[in-house]
């Protein structure tokens, strides 16, 4: 989420081909959808003089997918680093003073390949892309608990050989089909399927107390139609179907969790028993819009209509006892 000119973060709008892809949470600014730059023709960023069809005055980012063309072409982008790319300045003196293991990089990479071309020359084109991303880092002073999963143990015994790892892994594949039905009628179809795994490891959380987000549903489908009736008059219509579902897939909810209040450390069980929140969301979002634009050399007029309908359900999954213990110095 971005802010500009004193605006509010929840006025941010991320869009694909002119349609917002935010989910139904908060003010509409959040989304777990990650744009694929390999299939993006252009990115426009509006931060002032927002057009009248926008319901907010915040920053708008619009990704326009590539259409393909009569020539087969593509691209490959790849980058990556591991822990060898980061220097270390922790010495024995700092360790003796309790620094322990700091935050540090483990692995990150981004590989993005795309290809497009004609299915029927001058009539039907495709463009497709796939992207693989990984972002992993070790979390400071966070380790696996040797007593994890043992119902007879109520203490945390850190395994100093297994430091906690925060990571997000994201993959996607998409395709856009463009059909020039007539010289003045163009129809497009765009679909993007995404997969995400997110282990939200944090300081003062043992491994068994962390949140593990999983995304069984994360996709969009779009259909569009454009028709330049004259060199001044343009008609457009678009429809988008978006699915977004995620849940917290904890390893074990059968044990009563513990918070050591002298340090704020969570261990033994599901930390969200203390923290609240919604560990499961399932959303289906439909948006359609239509507009007409009239443009002269120095003036323009645009009128239209847009409608969003969303279905969202959420649920809580506490530990089996709906209970948490708070200890003080054990």
C-alpha positions in Angstrom: 0.0 0.0 0.0 1.3 3.4 -0.9 0.5 7.0 0.1 0.9 10.3 -1.7 0.2 13.9 -0.8 -1.1 13.1 2.7 -3.5 10.5 1.5 -4.5 7.3 3.2 -2.9 3.9 2.5 -6.3 2.2 2.1 -7.0 4.4 -0.9 -4.3 2.5 -2.9 -5.7 0.7 -5.9 -3.8 -2.1 -7.7 -5.4 -2.8 -11.1 -4.9 -5.1 -14.1 -6.1 -3.7 -17.4 -8.2 -1.1 -15.6 -10.0 -3.4 -13.1 -9.1 -3.4 -9.4 -7.7 -6.7 -8.1 -7.9 -5.9 -4.4 -9.7 -8.4 -2.1 -12.8 -7.7 -0.1 -10.8 -7.0 3.1 -10.3 -3.6 4.7 -10.9 -0.7 2.4 -10.1 -2.6 -0.8 -6.4 -1.9 -0.9 -5.1 -5.3 0.0 -4.4 -8.2 -2.4 -2.3 -11.3 -2.4 -2.1 -11.1 -6.2 1.4 -10.5 -7.5 1.7 -9.0 -11.1 3.8 -10.8 -13.6 6.2 -8.3 -15.2 7.1 -10.7 -18.0 3.5 -10.4 -19.4 3.2 -6.7 -18.7 3.1 -4.3 -21.6 3.1 -1.2 -19.5 2.6 0.0 -16.0 0.9 3.3 -15.3 1.1 5.0 -11.9 -1.4 7.8 -11.1 -0.6 9.9 -8.0 -2.4 13.2 -8.8 -5.3 14.4 -10.9 -7.0 11.0 -10.6 -9.7 10.4 -13.2 -13.3 10.6 -12.3 -14.0 6.9 -12.5 -11.8 6.3 -9.4 -13.7 6.1 -6.1 -10.6 7.2 -4.1 -7.9 9.8 -4.4 -5.0 7.4 -3.6 -2.2 6.0 -5.7 -3.4 3.9 -8.6 -1.1 1.3 -10.2 -2.5 -0.3 -13.5 -0.7 -3.2 -15.2 -1.6 -3.6 -18.8 -1.0 -7.2 -20.1 0.8 -7.8 -23.5 -1.3 -8.7 -26.5 1.2 -10.7 -28.5 1.6 -10.1 -32.3 2.4 -11.5 -35.7 6.0 -12.2 -34.7 7.0 -14.9 -32.2 9.0 -13.3 -29.4 9.7 -13.7 -25.7 11.9 -12.8 -22.8 13.7 -14.3 -19.8 14.6 -12.5 -16.6 16.4 -14.1 -13.7 18.1 -12.9 -10.5 19.0 -14.5 -7.2 21.3 -14.4 -4.2 22.1 -16.6 -1.2 23.6 -16.1 2.3 27.1 -15.8 0.8 26.1 -12.3 -0.6 25.6 -10.9 2.9 28.5 -9.9 5.2 28.6 -10.9 8.9 29.8 -8.7 11.8 28.8 -10.9 14.8 31.9 -11.7 16.9 32.4 -13.6 20.1 32.1 -10.4 22.2 28.6 -9.7 20.8 27.6 -13.3 21.2 28.7 -13.1 24.9 26.5 -10.0 25.3 23.4 -11.9 24.1 23.2 -11.0 20.5 22.9 -14.6 19.4 21.8 -15.1 15.8 20.7 -12.0 14.0 18.3 -11.6 11.1 20.1 -12.7 7.9 19.5 -13.7 4.4 19.0 -17.3 3.4 17.9 -17.3 -0.2 16.0 -15.2 -2.7 15.4 -15.5 -6.4 13.0 -14.4 -9.2 12.8 -16.2 -12.5 10.4 -14.9 -15.1 10.0 -16.3 -18.7 7.4 -15.3 -21.3 6.5 -16.0 -24.9 4.0 -14.7 -27.4 3.0 -14.8 -31.0 0.3 -15.4 -33.6 -2.2 -18.2 -33.6 -3.8 -16.8 -36.7 -1.9 -14.0 -38.4 -3.6 -10.6 -38.3 -6.5 -12.2 -36.4 -5.6 -14.1 -33.2 -2.6 -13.7 -30.9 -1.4 -15.1 -27.6 1.0 -14.1 -24.9 1.9 -16.3 -21.9 4.2 -16.0 -19.0 5.4 -17.9 -15.9 7.2 -16.6 -12.8 8.9 -18.4 -9.8 9.8 -16.3 -6.7 11.3 -17.3 -3.4 12.2 -15.0 -0.4 13.8 -16.7 2.6 15.5 -15.2 5.7 16.6 -16.4 9.1 14.8 -14.8 12.0 16.8 -13.4 14.9 17.1 -15.5 18.1 14.3 -17.9 17.0 14.8 -21.6 17.0 12.9 -24.9 16.8 11.7 -26.2 20.1 13.2 -29.6 21.0 10.0 -30.2 23.2 7.6 -29.4 20.4 4.7 -31.9 20.1 5.4 -33.5 23.5 2.3 -33.1 25.7 4.3 -33.9 28.8 6.6 -30.9 28.4 5.9 -27.3 29.3 9.3 -25.7 28.7 10.9 -24.4 25.5 14.3 -26.0 24.7 15.8 -24.2 21.7 17.5 -26.3 19.1 20.4 -24.0 18.2 21.1 -25.9 15.0 17.6 -25.0 13.5 17.1 -21.3 13.3 13.6 -20.1 12.4 13.1 -19.2 8.7 10.6 -16.7 7.3 9.7 -17.4 3.7 7.3 -16.6 0.9 7.2 -18.7 -2.2 5.2 -17.5 -5.1 4.5 -19.0 -8.6 2.2 -18.1 -11.3 1.3 -18.8 -14.9 -0.9 -16.7 -17.2 -2.1 -16.4 -20.8 -3.7 -13.6 -22.8 -5.6 -14.2 -26.0 -6.5 -11.3 -28.3 -8.9 -11.6 -31.2 -9.4 -8.9 -33.8 -12.9 -9.9 -34.7 -13.4 -7.0 -37.1 -11.3 -3.9 -37.9 -13.3 -2.1 -35.2 -13.9 -4.8 -32.6 -11.2 -6.4 -30.5 -11.9 -9.1 -27.9 -9.4 -10.2 -25.2 -9.2 -12.9 -22.6 -6.7 -13.0 -19.7 -6.2 -15.6 -17.0 -3.6 -15.8 -14.3 -3.3 -18.7 -11.8 -1.1 -18.1 -8.7 0.3 -20.3 -5.9 1.7 -19.0 -2.6 3.3 -20.6 0.5 4.0 -18.2 3.4 5.6 -19.2 6.7 5.4 -16.1 8.8 8.2 -16.8 11.3 8.8 -14.0 13.7 11.0 -13.2 16.7 9.7 -14.5 20.1 7.8 -17.3 18.5 9.0 -20.9 18.5 8.5 -22.8 15.3 5.3 -24.5 16.5 3.7 -21.1 17.4 4.3 -19.4 14.0 1.6 -18.7 11.4 1.7 -20.8 8.2 -0.4 -19.2 5.5 -1.6 -21.3 2.6 -3.5 -20.1 -0.5 -5.7 -22.8 -2.0 -7.3 -20.2 -4.3 -5.6 -17.2 -5.9 -6.5 -16.4 -9.5 -8.2 -13.9 -11.9 -9.9 -14.2 -15.2 -10.8 -11.2 -17.4 -12.7 -10.6 -20.6 -12.6 -7.4 -22.5 -14.1 -5.7 -25.6 -13.0 -2.4 -27.2 -14.5 -0.7 -30.2 -13.2 2.6 -31.7 -16.4 3.6 -33.5 -14.7 6.7 -34.9 -11.4 8.4 -34.5 -12.9 10.3 -31.5 -15.4 7.8 -30.0 -14.3 4.7 -28.1 -16.5 2.0 -26.4 -15.1 -0.4 -23.8 -16.5 -3.2 -21.6 -14.7 -5.6 -19.2 -15.6 -8.4 -16.8 -13.3 -9.8 -14.1 -13.8 -12.9 -11.9 -11.3 -13.1 -9.0 -10.8 -15.8 -6.4 -8.8 -15.4 -3.3 -8.7 -17.9 -0.4 -6.2 -18.4 2.4 -5.9 -20.2 5.7 -3.5 -20.7 8.5 -2.2 -24.3 8.3 -0.8 -24.9 11.8 1.2 -28.0 12.4 -0.6 -28.9 15.7 -3.6 -27.4 17.5 -3.9 -30.2 20.0 -1.6 -28.6 22.6 -2.3 -25.7 24.9 0.0 -22.8 23.9 2.1 -20.9 26.4 3.2 -17.3 26.5 6.2 -16.6 28.8 5.2 -13.1 29.9 8.6 -12.2 31.3 9.9 -12.2 27.7 6.7 -12.2 25.6 7.8 -15.5 24.0 5.2 -17.9 22.5 5.8 -21.7 22.3 4.3 -25.2 22.6 1.1 -24.4 20.6 -0.8 -22.1 18.4 0.1 -18.5 19.3 -3.0 -17.0 17.6 -5.0 -18.4 20.6 -3.7 -15.3 22.3 -3.5 -12.9 19.4 -7.0 -13.3 17.8 -7.4 -12.6 14.1 -9.0 -14.5 11.3 -7.0 -17.5 10.1 -9.2 -18.4 7.2 -10.8 -16.4 4.3 -12.5 -17.5 1.2 -13.5 -14.8 -1.3 -15.1 -14.6 -4.8 -15.2 -11.2 -6.4 -16.9 -10.2 -9.6 -16.4 -6.8 -11.3 -17.8 -5.5 -14.5 -17.6 -2.1 -16.2 -18.5 -0.3 -19.4 -17.7 3.2 -20.6 -17.7 5.5 -23.6 -14.9 8.0 -24.3 -15.1 11.0 -26.6 -11.8 12.7 -27.3 -11.0 15.8 -29.3 -7.7 17.5 -29.7 -7.9 19.4 -26.5 -10.9 18.1 -24.6 -12.2 14.7 -23.5 -15.4 13.3 -22.1 -15.9 9.9 -20.5 -19.0 8.3 -18.9 -19.6 4.8 -17.7 -20.6 2.4 -15.0 -18.8 -0.1 -12.8 -20.1 -2.7 -10.4 -18.3 -5.0 -7.9 -20.0 -7.9 -6.1 -18.1 -9.9 -3.5 -18.8 -13.0 -1.5 -16.5 -13.5 1.5 -16.6 -16.0 4.3 -14.1 -16.3 7.2 -13.6 -18.7 10.1 -11.5 -19.1 13.3 -9.6 -22.2 14.2 -8.4 -22.0 17.8 -6.5 -24.8 19.6 -8.5 -27.7 20.7 -9.1 -26.3 24.2 -9.8 -22.7 23.2 -7.3 -22.0 25.9 -3.8 -20.5 26.4 -1.5 -20.4 29.5 0.5 -17.5 30.5 3.6 -18.3 32.6 6.0 -15.9 34.5 9.6 -17.1 34.6 8.4 -20.6 34.0 
